[in-house]
Amino acid sequence: MTDLVRKDAGRPLRDAMKRRGVTQAELAAKTKAVDVRGQGVSVATVIKVTGSGKTASKVCRLRTAWLIATALDEPLQQHFDMPSVTTATGERCKDDDGADPR
């Protein structure tokens, strides 16, 4: 599951909400309107993602971030950092003196 990190502790999200004149509850309702499943994001989750302080969440799921950004009619990348690509190249198995590991 992919998690995205809020930019600047959620400040861009709060600024966008202010520009649009929406509360956290209204934003949660807007996420239902843009969700093809009709579920949207709960008010509690919107509060965690857009809030500040100890109760705020630093990360959220890609789907949650997408619904919130879409409901705000703003690019996802404006509010969330994309996950980094891993380049781990560790071996998956070891050979025993050249023997076939299967």
RODO-610087 format. One record per residue (C-alpha): residue in one letter; x, y, z. Coordinates in steps of 0.5 Angstrom, whole numbers, padded with zeros to 4 digits, always signed. Example, Ala and Ser with C-alpha at 12.3 -4.5 7.8 and 13.67 -1.06 7.14 Angstrom:
A+0025-0009+0016
S+0027-0002+0014
This chain:
M+0000+0000+0000
T+0003+0007-0002
D+0003+0012+0003
L+0004+0020+0002
V+0007+0025+0006
R+0004+0032+0007
K+0008+0037+0005
D+0010+0043+0010
A+0006+0039+0016
G-0001+0040+0012
R+0000+0048+0011
P-0002+0047+0003
L-0008+0043+0005
R-0010+0048+0010
D-0009+0054+0005
A-0013+0051+0000
M-0019+0050+0004
K-0018+0057+0006
R-0018+0059-0001
R-0024+0055-0003
G-0028+0057+0004
V-0029+0050+0006
T-0029+0047+0013
Q-0026+0040+0015
A-0033+0037+0015
E-0035+0040+0008
L-0029+0038+0005
A-0030+0031+0007
A-0037+0031+0004
K-0034+0034-0002
T-0029+0027-0003
K-0036+0023-0003
A-0038+0027-0009
V-0031+0026-0013
D-0031+0018-0010
V-0034+0013-0016
R-0035+0009-0010
G-0039+0014-0006
Q-0035+0013+0000
G-0031+0019+0001
V-0026+0020+0007
S-0029+0021+0014
V-0029+0027+0017
A-0024+0024+0022
T-0019+0022+0017
V-0020+0029+0014
I-0018+0032+0021
K-0012+0028+0021
V-0010+0030+0014
T-0011+0037+0014
G-0010+0039+0022
S-0004+0041+0026
G-0001+0039+0032
K-0001+0032+0036
T-0007+0029+0033
A-0005+0030+0026
S-0002+0025+0021
K+0004+0026+0017
V+0002+0021+0012
C-0004+0018+0009
R-0006+0013+0004
L-0005+0015-0004
R-0013+0014-0005
T-0014+0019+0001
A-0010+0024-0001
W-0012+0023-0009
L-0020+0024-0006
I-0018+0030-0002
A-0014+0034-0007
T-0019+0032-0012
A-0025+0035-0008
L-0020+0041-0007
D-0019+0041-0015
E-0012+0042-0014
P-0006+0038-0016
L-0004+0032-0012
Q+0003+0034-0012
Q+0002+0041-0009
H+0000+0038-0003
F+0003+0031-0002
D+0010+0029-0003
M+0011+0023-0008
P+0014+0016-0005
S+0021+0015-0007
V+0023+0009-0011
T+0027+0004-0008
T+0034+0002-0011
A+0035-0004-0006
T+0039-0009-0010
G+0040-0014-0005
E+0041-0022-0007
R+0035-0026-0006
C+0038-0033-0005
K+0046-0035-0004
D+0049-0040-0008
D+0053-0046-0004
D+0059-0047-0008
G+0056-0046-0015
A+0050-0051-0014
D+0043-0049-0017
P+0039-0046-0011
R+0033-0049-0014
